[in-house]
Amino acid sequence: LYDCPRSGRPVRFTVEEQADFLGYIDKNPHQPKAAAARLLEETGKEASLDTFKRILKKVPMPGNVVGNQ
């Protein structure tokens, strides 16, 4: 079951490229456009700001409590 091809579009950025983007965000958390531009320069892959927001959503942020509230 896991060996079968999956439906949907393949990811645009590799895991390493996503980690690079998250590293740029760690350095300047209030400048996501600058981090996206820097990744564009390095990889040559264009993506919308929404793509980068989806990458950020996948990362657990400190201070966000899920569960008992």
C-alpha positions as CSV (number, residue, x, y, z in Angstrom):
1,L,0.0,0.0,0.0
2,Y,2.8,2.4,0.8
3,D,4.8,1.5,-2.3
4,C,2.0,2.7,-4.7
5,P,2.2,6.1,-6.3
6,R,0.2,8.8,-4.5
7,S,-2.3,11.1,-6.1
8,G,-1.6,14.8,-6.0
9,R,1.2,17.1,-6.9
10,P,4.7,16.4,-5.8
11,V,6.2,18.8,-3.2
12,R,7.9,21.9,-4.7
13,F,10.7,22.1,-2.2
14,T,12.8,19.2,-0.8
15,V,13.1,18.7,3.0
16,E,16.5,20.3,3.0
17,E,15.2,23.4,1.2
18,Q,12.3,23.7,3.6
19,A,14.8,23.4,6.5
20,D,16.8,26.3,4.9
21,F,13.7,28.4,4.7
22,L,12.9,27.7,8.3
23,G,16.4,28.7,9.3
24,Y,16.0,32.0,7.5
25,I,12.7,32.5,9.4
26,D,14.4,31.8,12.7
27,K,16.9,34.6,12.0
28,N,14.3,37.1,10.9
29,P,10.8,35.9,12.0
30,H,9.0,39.1,10.8
31,Q,10.3,39.0,7.2
32,P,8.9,35.9,5.4
33,K,9.1,37.6,2.0
34,A,12.8,38.2,2.5
35,A,13.3,34.5,3.4
36,A,11.3,33.4,0.4
37,A,13.3,35.7,-1.9
38,R,16.6,34.3,-0.4
39,L,15.4,30.7,-1.1
40,L,14.4,31.8,-4.6
41,E,17.9,33.1,-5.2
42,E,19.5,29.8,-4.0
43,T,17.2,27.3,-5.7
44,G,15.8,29.2,-8.6
45,K,12.4,27.7,-7.8
46,E,9.5,30.2,-7.6
47,A,6.6,29.8,-5.3
48,S,3.8,31.9,-3.9
49,L,3.8,33.3,-0.4
50,D,1.0,30.9,0.4
51,T,3.3,28.0,-0.3
52,F,5.7,29.3,2.3
53,K,2.9,29.8,4.8
54,R,1.9,26.2,4.4
55,I,5.5,25.2,5.2
56,L,5.4,27.3,8.3
57,K,2.0,25.7,9.4
58,K,3.6,22.3,9.4
59,V,6.2,23.3,12.1
60,P,5.0,23.3,15.7
61,M,5.6,26.7,17.3
62,P,6.5,27.1,20.9
63,G,3.6,28.6,23.0
64,N,0.9,26.9,21.0
65,V,-0.9,24.5,23.3
66,V,-3.1,21.9,21.7
67,G,-5.4,19.8,23.8
68,N,-6.8,20.7,27.2
69,Q,-8.0,24.2,27.3
